[in-house]
Amino acid sequence: MRSEHDPNLELYAEVKRSLAERTWRHVQHCADAKTKVVQEILARAGGRERSED
């Protein structure tokens, strides 16, 4: 279960807010811009993707 103060969640939210302030010619460019932070979060988590099922 995720903590309310999960640093990964806070980092991702900060990046999303920052990217939302920009104008993107293509939505995919915004998605691509999140790749680095997602990779960092997954690396800290041991590379495991979690399912919320």
C-alpha positions as CSV (number, residue, x, y, z in Angstrom):
1,M,0.0,0.0,0.0
2,R,1.2,3.5,-0.8
3,S,2.0,6.0,1.9
4,E,0.3,9.4,1.7
5,H,3.8,10.9,1.8
6,D,5.4,8.6,-0.7
7,P,8.4,10.5,-2.0
8,N,8.1,8.8,-5.4
9,L,4.4,9.9,-5.7
10,E,5.4,13.5,-4.7
11,L,8.3,13.5,-7.3
12,Y,6.0,12.2,-10.0
13,A,3.3,14.8,-9.1
14,E,5.8,17.6,-9.2
15,V,7.1,16.5,-12.6
16,K,3.5,16.2,-13.9
17,R,2.6,19.7,-12.7
18,S,5.7,21.1,-14.3
19,L,5.0,19.5,-17.6
20,A,1.4,20.6,-17.5
21,E,2.5,24.2,-17.5
22,R,4.1,23.8,-20.9
23,T,2.4,23.8,-24.3
24,W,2.9,20.5,-26.2
25,R,2.6,20.2,-29.9
26,H,1.8,16.5,-29.5
27,V,0.6,14.8,-26.4
28,Q,3.1,12.0,-26.9
29,H,5.9,14.5,-26.4
30,C,4.6,15.2,-22.9
31,A,4.3,11.5,-22.2
32,D,7.9,11.0,-23.4
33,A,9.1,13.8,-21.1
34,K,7.9,11.7,-18.1
35,T,10.0,8.7,-19.1
36,K,13.1,9.7,-17.1
37,V,11.2,10.2,-13.8
38,V,9.3,7.0,-14.3
39,Q,12.5,5.1,-14.9
40,E,14.1,6.6,-11.8
41,I,11.1,5.6,-9.7
42,L,11.1,2.0,-11.1
43,A,14.8,1.7,-10.5
44,R,14.4,2.7,-6.8
45,A,11.6,0.2,-6.5
46,G,13.9,-2.5,-7.9
47,G,12.4,-2.3,-11.4
48,R,9.2,-4.0,-10.3
49,E,6.0,-2.6,-11.7
50,R,3.1,-2.8,-9.3
51,S,-0.4,-3.7,-9.9
52,E,-3.2,-2.1,-7.9
53,D,-5.5,-5.1,-8.3
